[in-house]
Amino acid sequence: LKASPFIPVLIRPALAEWTYEALKGALKKAVETFPSYDGKNFLFLLDGYDECSGVQVNLMDQLGLEDFPGSKLIVTCRPKYLERERLDNYFGTNFWVRYFLPFNTHQLNDYLVKTLGSDTEALSQCQESLKKESGPLRTVLRNPFVLSLFAKNWETSSKKYSKQITRRSIYQSFIENWVEKK
């Protein structure tokens, strides 16, 4: 496998509140947790943009992405939240839009079988967790991006966050695994 030239950084955990105002300079706040990576390229993950409160402004200016040349930003939100013709107002002109439909329960299970293997203890444990935590965890995992991180980091997530697996713990496991592999 080729090593990624980007260091993944979650923006949301670095902020005290999830508002558009709090996003001002959020990239610098998020990077403060990675002081030894000064001068590197980051892959910033801003998940749940539609869950922010307040008045929207140009996100690229507000986050300060220009301070991190060579870095990338992934923003997730529900498609109905931002009108297609107004995206330039929020994201500038250099962006791509991709739509991922949420998985139903059958697709979610098929993906886990494919990723974890059909006859593995990991799959059995994962499926048991989904049955126990049913609603909230299944809702989070319907997002294909989050599901892929969950499956790839199942062992870490299940051991460290066995009491309650959340979207935040899934992201945290992904970053911890990524840092350990570096």
C-alpha positions in Angstrom: 0.0 0.0 0.0 1.2 3.5 -0.9 1.4 5.8 2.1 -1.0 8.8 2.1 0.6 12.2 1.7 -2.2 13.6 3.9 -2.6 13.6 7.6 -6.3 13.3 8.5 -7.7 15.9 10.9 -11.2 16.0 12.3 -12.5 19.6 12.8 -15.5 19.0 15.0 -13.8 17.6 18.1 -11.5 20.7 18.2 -14.4 23.1 18.7 -16.3 23.8 21.9 -19.6 24.4 20.0 -20.8 23.5 16.5 -21.8 26.9 15.0 -20.7 28.8 11.9 -19.1 31.4 14.2 -17.0 28.7 15.9 -15.7 27.5 12.5 -13.7 30.8 12.1 -10.1 29.6 12.2 -11.1 26.1 13.0 -8.4 24.5 10.9 -5.6 26.0 13.1 -7.4 24.9 16.2 -7.7 21.4 14.9 -4.1 21.2 13.8 -2.9 22.3 17.3 -3.4 18.7 18.4 -0.7 17.6 15.8 2.3 19.9 16.6 4.9 17.4 15.3 3.3 17.6 11.8 4.1 21.2 11.1 4.4 22.0 7.4 2.6 18.8 6.3 -0.5 18.4 4.1 -3.7 17.7 5.9 -7.0 16.1 4.9 -9.5 18.1 7.0 -12.8 16.4 7.7 -15.7 18.6 8.4 -18.6 16.2 9.1 -22.1 17.5 9.7 -21.9 20.9 8.1 -25.7 21.0 8.0 -25.8 20.6 11.8 -24.1 23.9 12.4 -26.2 26.8 13.8 -26.0 30.4 12.9 -25.6 32.3 9.7 -23.6 30.7 6.8 -20.7 32.5 5.2 -18.0 31.5 2.7 -16.6 28.4 4.4 -13.2 28.5 2.8 -12.5 32.0 4.1 -13.9 31.3 7.5 -11.9 28.1 8.1 -8.7 29.6 6.8 -7.9 26.9 4.3 -5.5 29.2 2.5 -3.1 28.9 5.5 -2.7 25.2 4.6 -1.5 25.1 0.9 -1.6 21.6 -0.5 -4.2 20.4 2.0 -7.7 19.1 1.2 -11.0 19.5 2.8 -13.9 17.1 2.9 -17.3 18.5 4.0 -20.3 16.3 4.6 -23.9 17.5 4.8 -27.3 16.5 3.6 -27.8 17.4 0.0 -31.1 19.1 0.6 -29.4 21.5 3.0 -27.4 23.5 0.4 -28.9 24.6 -2.9 -26.7 23.5 -5.8 -26.7 26.9 -7.4 -25.5 28.6 -4.2 -22.5 26.3 -3.5 -20.0 28.8 -4.9 -21.1 31.2 -2.2 -20.2 28.8 0.6 -17.2 26.8 -0.8 -15.6 29.1 -3.4 -15.2 27.8 -7.0 -12.6 24.9 -6.6 -14.7 22.0 -5.3 -16.3 18.7 -6.3 -19.8 17.5 -5.3 -20.4 13.9 -4.6 -23.7 12.4 -3.4 -23.7 9.2 -1.3 -27.1 7.7 -0.5 -27.5 6.2 2.9 -27.3 2.4 3.2 -30.2 0.4 4.2 -29.7 -2.4 6.8 -29.2 -5.1 4.2 -26.5 -3.0 2.4 -24.9 -2.2 5.7 -24.6 -5.9 6.6 -23.4 -6.8 3.1 -20.6 -4.2 3.3 -19.5 -5.5 6.7 -19.4 -9.1 5.4 -17.4 -8.0 2.4 -15.0 -6.0 4.6 -14.6 -8.1 7.7 -15.1 -11.5 6.0 -18.1 -13.8 6.3 -16.8 -16.3 8.7 -14.8 -14.1 11.1 -15.3 -13.5 14.8 -14.9 -9.8 14.1 -18.1 -9.9 11.9 -20.0 -11.8 14.6 -19.0 -9.2 17.2 -19.8 -6.3 14.9 -23.2 -7.7 14.1 -23.9 -8.3 17.8 -23.0 -4.7 18.6 -25.4 -3.5 15.9 -28.2 -5.5 17.4 -27.5 -4.2 20.9 -27.1 -0.6 20.0 -29.6 -0.8 17.2 -31.0 2.7 16.5 -28.2 5.3 17.1 -25.3 3.2 15.8 -27.2 1.9 12.7 -28.2 5.5 11.9 -24.6 6.7 12.0 -23.4 3.7 9.9 -25.9 4.3 7.1 -23.4 6.9 6.0 -21.1 5.0 3.6 -18.1 7.1 4.6 -18.5 6.5 8.3 -19.3 2.8 7.7 -16.0 2.4 5.8 -14.0 3.9 8.7 -16.0 1.8 11.2 -15.2 -1.4 9.3 -11.6 -0.6 8.7 -11.0 0.2 12.4 -13.5 -2.3 14.0 -10.9 -3.9 16.3 -9.8 -0.6 17.8 -13.3 0.8 18.0 -14.8 -2.3 19.6 -12.1 -2.6 22.3 -11.6 1.1 23.2 -15.2 2.3 22.8 -17.1 -0.9 23.6 -19.6 0.8 25.9 -20.9 3.1 23.2 -19.7 3.4 19.7 -20.4 6.9 18.2 -19.5 8.8 15.1 -16.9 10.6 17.1 -15.3 7.4 18.5 -15.3 5.9 14.9 -13.3 9.0 13.7 -11.1 8.9 16.7 -10.2 5.2 16.1 -9.5 6.0 12.5 -7.0 8.7 13.4 -5.4 6.7 16.2 -4.9 3.8 13.8 -3.5 6.1 11.1 -1.0 7.7 13.5 0.1 4.3 14.8 0.8 3.1 11.3 3.0 6.1 10.5 
